């Protein structure tokens, strides 16, 4: 038993014990609710999937993607997963089939250099009412729109397609310095 000088004014040991246990029970209840909320939020990852924020590799990119096809551009972009393209892909590919003026199929995906070429883009007409257009583009999520005619069924790139390997300017600077040194020494000793 506690001596009377340790108890608050006018209280006995049972009052102090009941007050302390009531506070302790409240703290335990709050802690339990907090832990349940954390567990609930962790369980919601299946509803809102999380992806890494950092890029998975150098020069990585994303494209609008609906490889299984969608009935129109709205449905393709709305349900497109926000994922990084696999390593080795450089372009975003879009295929669009129209029946009359209405979309009937839209396919979007990441593509390699072999899948996207200047010859693989453009529009083709099949009969009176069916047209298929294909476009490729280079850049992060550059394929938001669908090609509907020859004007936008193109191969849009950031880097030139026919660019030759450019020589390093540092190499030319070093070679020029060596040449100057050679001729300046040649004149001194001739």
N, C-alpha and C positions, 0 to 999 in steps of 0.2 A: 504494500500500500504506500501511496505517496504521502509524505508529510504535508501538513496543511499549508506550510509556507511555500510549497511548490505549486499549489493549485491557484488558479485565478480567484479573485475576490468572490466569496460567497458560493463557490461551486464545489461539488464533491467529485470524487473520482469517476463515477458513472456518467455524469454529464460531460466531462472532458472526453471520456472514451467514446461516447455516442457522437459527439461533434466531430472528433477526429475520424471516426469510421464513416460518417456521412460524407465528409470531404474526400476521403479515400475512395469511397464508392463512386462519387461523381467523377473523380479523375479517371478511374478505371473505365467508366462508361464512355467518357469523352475519348479516351485512348482507343477503346474498342470501335467506336463509330469512325474514328480517323483511319484505323487499319482496314475496316471494311470498305471505306471509300477508296483507299489506295488500291485494294484488291479489285474493286469494281472498275476503276479506271484502267488498270493493267489488263483486265479482261476485255476491254473494249477495243483492243488492237485489231481484232478481226473486223470491226466495223470501219475503222479509219486506219488503214495500213500505214505504217511508218517506213520511210526509206532513208538511207543515209544521205546526209546533206552534202558531204564532200564528193568530189568527182572520183569515180573508181579508177581511172587511168588518165594519162596525159591526152589532151585533145578529145576527150569524151564528149558525147552530145546526146541529145534526146530528139525523138521524132514523134509526131502524132502517130499512134499505132492502133490499127484494128485489122490484123492479119486475116481473121476469119471473115471479114467483110461486114458491111453494114448497109442498110437500105439507102442512107443518104449521109451527107457530110455532117449534119447536126448530130445524128446518132453516133457516128464514128468518133467525132471529137469529144462528145459528152462522156462516152464510156471508155475512152482511150486511157490505158494505164500510164502513169507518170514514171517510166523506168528508163534507165540508161541503155543506149544501144550497145550491142556486143562489140568487143574490140575487133577491129578489122573493117568495120562499116564506116563509110565516109559520107553517105548521102541519105536523104529522106525520099522515099518512093511513094507515088500516089497513082492509083489506077481508078478511073471513073467510067462507069457504063451508064448511058442514058437511053431511055426509051422515050422518044419524042423530046419534050422539054423536062421530063421528070427523071430524077436519079433512080437507078434500080440497084446499083452496087458501087460501093466505095471500099477500096482496100488501101491501107497506108501501113508502111513499115520502114525499118532501117534497111539500107541496101549497101552492098559492096561496090567497088569500082566496076566489077564485071557485070553486075545487074543493072547499073545505070550507065548508059552510053548515049552519045548524041543520036545514034540510030534507033535506040529503044524508046525515045520519047516522040510524042505527036498524037494526032487523032486519026482514027480509021472509021469509015462509015460502012455499016453492014445493012444493006437494004435501005428502005426509006426512013425508018424510024429509029434505028439503033446506031449509036455512036459510042466508041471507046476511046478515051483519051488517057495518056500516060505522061506524067511529069516527074522530074527528079530535081532536087535542090540540095545545096550544100549549106549547112548552118544549123544552129540549134533551133528546134521546133519550127522549121521553115515551111512545113507542108500543112499549114492550117486550112488553106483553101483547096478546092478541087479544080482541075482543068476542065473547061467546057468547050474550048475551041482551040484552033492552032495558035492563037495569040498567047494563051497561058499554058499550053501543053509543051513546055520547053525544059531544057536542061540548064538550070540556073546555078552557077558556081561562083564561089568567092575567089578561088585561085584559078588562073588561066589553065585551060585543058592542054594546050599545046606548048606550054612553057618548057623550054630547054633547061637543063640543070645550069643554074647560074654559078659562076665561079665566086669564090670567097674574096671580098675586097681586101681582107687582111693578107691573103696570099699574094695579091698583086702589089701591095705596099711593101712587103718583105722582098719580093723579087726586084722591085724598083730600087730599093735601098742597096741591095747587093750589087746591082748593076752600076749604080753611082759609085759605090766603093771600089768596084773593080776598075772602072775607068779612071777614077782619081788616083789610085795606086799605079795604074799603068802609065799615066802621064808623068808621075813623079819619078819613076824608074826608067823611063825611056829617053 
